Amino acid sequence: MKKLSRNRLQFVKVLALLSQIRWYNIALLLLGQYLIAIFVFAPEDGRIDTIYDSNTHCIAWAGAFIMAFGFLINSFYDQQADSINRPMQSAFERLVSKRTSLNTAILTLAIGLLLSWSVSTTAAIFFGSFAVGLWYHSHRLRNIPIVSHTSAAILALTPFFGMSVYHNYSSLHTFAYGALLGLTLFSRELLKDLLMLKGDILSGRRTVASEYGEESTRNTLMVSAMIAWIPAFFTRDLFNEYAATGIFVILVLLSSANFIALKAKDLRGLRWAHLIYKVILILGILTLPFL
């Protein structure tokens, strides 16, 4: 009986560790990298070759493991604020000791660097710099309003940039789409400021909401939603009808989420807005093959 209980505890600890790693974000990142590598970066007659290209897999998984490292480091730095803002999830994740979390972070970092090194030294330098950026964001930049949000958005898109460099692909329409997703990620960070305001204030973390107030943050969200429509309008001719439809739905959802956040009277409304952002990011990934 004791052995069974011990096994169950170990299983729960694995789930808690996966929660720290934000496995669903990692899964979306992997899916997005494969979709864009196969359907956008590769020529139509070379898609099968891309599927069988070991370096493409190494680049994709290197980005995933390095990002997992980033989430674990961020979780370590955010532990005090998370214990206030998300007490139940934080208590669940604390089933995993700090030592285990840090050891796992080192392991994921090592695996990511080895995978990138197997592609080329340049790739290893790129992903090594990416890892340093993730650490520096959590260590220093996270306490600088606006800079923190901007760096978080850029870092989230960095693995896709690495994939495009490997496939030697660049175009105006993918840059425009990346800018839209980047602005969406930036806005999501602002929304998270509102959701995590209490814990951020008590833990002494400086954010847009804690420094400039909730009203200013909500207004900034609406401005960012309006700004997102401008480049989409001027670049609409670059996309086919399927991609254009996906972008239009993303913009409508983005505006709706930010409007809900503007009018929200409590955390429940903000959580609905955050849920819409999750839908936006999933839709953003699923639109990639049509670019």
C-alpha positions as CSV (number, residue, x, y, z in Angstrom):
1,M,0.0,0.0,0.0
2,K,2.8,2.4,0.9
3,K,4.5,1.6,-2.4
4,L,1.4,2.4,-4.3
5,S,1.0,5.7,-2.5
6,R,4.6,6.5,-3.2
7,N,4.1,5.8,-6.9
8,R,1.1,8.0,-6.9
9,L,3.0,10.8,-5.2
10,Q,5.8,10.6,-7.8
11,F,3.2,10.7,-10.6
12,V,1.7,13.9,-9.0
13,K,5.1,15.4,-8.8
14,V,5.7,14.8,-12.5
15,L,2.4,16.5,-13.2
16,A,3.5,19.4,-11.0
17,L,6.8,19.7,-12.8
18,L,5.0,19.7,-16.2
19,S,2.8,22.5,-14.8
20,Q,6.0,24.5,-14.0
21,I,7.3,23.9,-17.5
22,R,4.0,25.1,-19.0
23,W,3.7,22.0,-21.1
24,Y,0.7,23.3,-23.1
25,N,2.8,26.3,-24.2
26,I,5.6,24.1,-25.2
27,A,3.3,21.8,-27.2
28,L,1.9,24.9,-29.1
29,L,5.5,26.1,-29.8
30,L,6.4,22.7,-31.2
31,L,3.3,22.5,-33.3
32,G,3.8,26.0,-34.6
33,Q,7.4,25.4,-35.5
34,Y,6.6,22.2,-37.5
35,L,3.6,23.8,-39.3
36,I,5.6,26.9,-40.4
37,A,8.7,24.8,-41.3
38,I,6.7,22.3,-43.5
39,F,4.0,24.6,-45.0
40,V,5.7,28.0,-45.2
41,F,9.5,27.7,-45.2
42,A,9.7,24.6,-47.3
43,P,8.8,24.6,-51.1
44,E,5.7,22.6,-52.0
45,D,7.8,19.9,-53.6
46,G,10.2,19.8,-50.7
47,R,7.8,19.2,-47.8
48,I,8.5,15.5,-47.5
49,D,12.2,16.3,-47.4
50,T,11.6,18.7,-44.5
51,I,9.7,16.0,-42.6
52,Y,12.7,13.7,-42.9
53,D,15.2,16.4,-42.2
54,S,16.8,15.6,-38.8
55,N,18.1,19.2,-38.4
56,T,14.6,20.6,-38.6
57,H,13.6,18.3,-35.8
58,C,16.7,19.3,-33.8
59,I,15.9,23.0,-34.2
60,A,12.3,22.6,-33.2
61,W,13.1,20.5,-30.1
62,A,16.0,22.7,-29.2
63,G,13.6,25.7,-29.1
64,A,11.2,23.7,-27.0
65,F,13.8,22.6,-24.4
66,I,15.3,26.0,-24.1
67,M,11.8,27.5,-23.7
68,A,11.1,24.9,-21.0
69,F,14.3,26.1,-19.2
70,G,12.9,29.7,-19.4
71,F,9.6,28.7,-17.9
72,L,11.3,26.9,-15.0
73,I,13.6,29.9,-14.3
74,N,10.6,32.3,-14.5
75,S,8.6,30.1,-12.1
76,F,11.5,30.2,-9.7
77,Y,11.6,34.0,-9.7
78,D,7.8,34.4,-9.6
79,Q,7.3,32.0,-6.8
80,Q,6.4,34.6,-4.2
81,A,3.9,36.5,-6.4
82,D,2.4,33.2,-7.7
83,S,1.8,32.1,-4.1
84,I,-0.5,35.1,-3.7
85,N,-2.1,35.3,-7.1
86,R,-2.5,31.6,-7.8
87,P,-2.3,29.9,-4.4
88,M,-3.8,26.5,-5.4
89,Q,-1.6,26.1,-8.5
90,S,1.4,27.4,-6.6
91,A,0.9,24.9,-3.8
92,F,0.5,22.2,-6.4
93,E,3.8,23.1,-8.1
94,R,5.6,23.4,-4.8
95,L,5.3,19.6,-4.5
96,V,8.4,19.7,-6.6
97,S,11.4,21.0,-4.6
98,K,13.4,24.0,-5.8
99,R,16.4,21.8,-6.2
100,T,14.6,19.4,-8.5
101,S,13.2,22.4,-10.5
102,L,16.6,23.9,-10.9
103,N,18.2,20.6,-11.8
104,T,15.5,20.0,-14.4
105,A,16.1,23.5,-15.8
106,I,19.8,22.7,-16.2
107,L,18.9,19.4,-17.9
108,T,16.5,21.0,-20.4
109,L,19.1,23.7,-21.1
110,A,21.8,21.1,-21.7
111,I,19.6,19.0,-24.0
112,G,18.5,22.1,-26.0
113,L,22.1,23.2,-26.5
114,L,23.2,19.7,-27.5
115,L,20.4,19.5,-30.0
116,S,21.3,22.9,-31.5
117,W,25.0,22.0,-31.5
118,S,24.3,18.9,-33.5
119,V,23.0,21.2,-36.3
120,S,25.8,23.7,-36.2
121,T,28.0,25.9,-34.0
122,T,26.0,28.9,-35.2
123,A,22.8,27.3,-34.1
124,A,24.3,26.5,-30.7
125,I,25.4,30.2,-30.3
126,F,21.9,31.3,-31.3
127,F,20.1,29.1,-28.8
128,G,22.7,29.8,-26.1
129,S,22.0,33.5,-26.6
130,F,18.3,32.7,-26.4
131,A,18.8,30.9,-23.1
132,V,20.7,33.9,-21.7
133,G,17.9,36.2,-22.9
134,L,15.3,34.1,-21.1
135,W,17.4,34.1,-17.9
136,Y,18.0,37.9,-18.1
137,H,14.4,38.6,-18.7
138,S,13.4,36.7,-15.4
139,H,16.4,38.1,-13.5
140,R,16.3,41.7,-14.4
141,L,14.0,42.8,-17.2
142,R,10.8,41.4,-15.6
143,N,10.9,44.4,-13.1
144,I,11.0,47.1,-15.8
145,P,7.6,48.0,-17.1
146,I,7.1,47.9,-20.9
147,V,10.6,46.5,-21.4
148,S,9.5,43.4,-19.6
149,H,6.4,43.0,-21.9
150,T,8.4,43.7,-25.0
151,S,11.2,41.2,-24.2
152,A,8.6,38.5,-23.3
153,A,6.9,38.9,-26.7
154,I,10.2,38.9,-28.6
155,L,11.5,35.8,-26.7
156,A,8.3,33.9,-27.3
157,L,8.8,34.4,-31.1
158,T,12.6,33.7,-31.1
159,P,12.3,29.9,-31.8
160,F,10.4,30.7,-35.0
161,F,13.1,33.1,-36.1
162,G,15.6,30.4,-35.5
163,M,13.7,28.0,-37.7
164,S,13.4,30.7,-40.5
165,V,17.2,31.3,-40.3
166,Y,17.9,27.6,-40.7
167,H,15.6,27.3,-43.7
168,N,17.0,30.6,-45.1
169,Y,13.5,32.0,-45.5
170,S,12.2,35.6,-45.0
171,S,9.3,37.5,-46.5
172,L,7.3,40.5,-45.8
173,H,4.0,38.6,-45.1
174,T,5.6,36.3,-42.5
175,F,7.2,39.4,-40.8
176,A,3.8,41.2,-40.8
177,Y,2.1,38.1,-39.3
178,G,4.9,37.7,-36.7
179,A,4.4,41.4,-35.8
180,L,0.7,40.7,-35.2
181,L,1.4,37.7,-33.0
182,G,4.1,39.8,-31.2
183,L,1.6,42.6,-30.4
184,T,-0.9,40.0,-29.2
185,L,1.8,38.5,-26.8
186,F,2.6,42.0,-25.7
187,S,-1.0,42.8,-24.9
188,R,-1.4,39.4,-23.1
189,E,1.5,40.5,-20.8
190,L,-0.4,43.7,-20.0
191,L,-3.5,41.6,-19.2
192,K,-1.5,39.4,-16.9
193,D,-0.4,42.5,-15.1
194,L,-4.0,43.2,-14.2
195,L,-4.6,39.5,-13.2
196,M,-1.5,39.4,-11.0
197,L,-1.7,42.9,-9.6
198,K,-2.2,41.9,-6.0
199,G,0.8,39.5,-5.8
200,D,3.0,41.9,-7.8
201,I,2.4,44.7,-5.4
202,L,2.9,42.6,-2.3
203,S,6.1,41.0,-3.7
204,G,7.4,44.4,-4.9
205,R,7.5,43.6,-8.6
206,R,7.2,46.6,-10.8
207,T,4.7,46.3,-13.7
208,V,2.6,48.6,-15.8
209,A,-0.4,48.1,-13.6
210,S,1.4,48.5,-10.3
211,E,3.3,51.6,-11.5
212,Y,0.7,53.4,-13.6
213,G,-2.6,52.0,-12.4
214,E,-5.3,49.7,-13.6
215,E,-7.1,52.3,-15.7
216,S,-4.0,53.2,-17.6
217,T,-3.3,49.5,-18.3
218,R,-6.8,48.9,-19.5
219,N,-6.6,51.9,-21.8
220,T,-3.3,50.7,-23.1
221,L,-4.9,47.4,-24.0
222,M,-7.5,49.1,-26.1
223,V,-4.9,51.2,-27.9
224,S,-2.8,48.1,-28.7
225,A,-6.0,46.5,-30.1
226,M,-6.6,49.5,-32.4
227,I,-2.9,49.6,-33.4
228,A,-3.1,45.9,-34.5
229,W,-5.7,46.7,-37.1
230,I,-3.4,49.2,-38.9
231,P,-0.6,46.9,-40.2
232,A,-3.2,44.2,-40.9
233,F,-5.1,46.6,-43.2
234,F,-2.0,47.7,-45.2
235,T,-0.7,44.1,-45.6
236,R,-4.0,42.4,-46.4
237,D,-3.1,41.9,-50.0
238,L,0.0,39.8,-49.0
239,F,-2.2,37.0,-47.7
240,N,-4.5,34.5,-49.3
241,E,-8.1,34.3,-48.4
242,Y,-7.7,31.6,-45.7
243,A,-4.8,33.5,-43.9
244,A,-6.7,36.7,-44.2
245,T,-9.8,35.2,-42.6
246,G,-7.7,33.8,-39.8
247,I,-6.1,37.2,-39.2
248,F,-9.5,38.9,-39.2
249,V,-10.8,36.5,-36.6
250,I,-7.7,37.1,-34.5
251,L,-8.2,40.8,-34.6
252,V,-11.8,40.6,-33.7
253,L,-11.0,38.3,-30.8
254,L,-8.1,40.5,-29.7
255,S,-10.4,43.6,-29.7
256,S,-13.1,41.7,-27.9
257,A,-10.7,40.4,-25.2
258,N,-9.3,43.9,-24.6
259,F,-12.8,45.4,-24.5
260,I,-13.8,42.8,-21.9
261,A,-10.7,43.6,-19.9
262,L,-11.6,47.3,-20.1
263,K,-15.1,46.8,-18.7
264,A,-14.2,44.0,-16.2
265,K,-15.2,44.8,-12.6
266,D,-13.4,41.8,-11.0
267,L,-11.0,39.0,-11.7
268,R,-13.6,36.8,-13.3
269,G,-14.0,39.2,-16.2
270,L,-10.2,39.4,-16.6
271,R,-10.0,35.6,-16.6
272,W,-12.5,35.5,-19.5
273,A,-10.4,37.9,-21.4
274,H,-7.3,35.8,-20.7
275,L,-9.1,32.7,-21.9
276,I,-9.9,34.5,-25.2
277,Y,-6.1,35.2,-25.5
278,K,-5.4,31.5,-25.3
279,V,-7.9,30.9,-28.1
280,I,-6.2,33.6,-30.1
281,L,-2.8,32.0,-29.8
282,I,-4.2,28.6,-30.8
283,L,-5.8,30.1,-33.8
284,G,-2.6,32.0,-34.6
285,I,-0.7,28.7,-34.7
286,L,-3.4,27.0,-36.8
287,T,-3.3,29.8,-39.3
288,L,0.4,29.4,-40.0
289,P,0.1,26.7,-42.8
290,F,-2.0,29.2,-44.8
291,L,0.5,32.0,-44.9
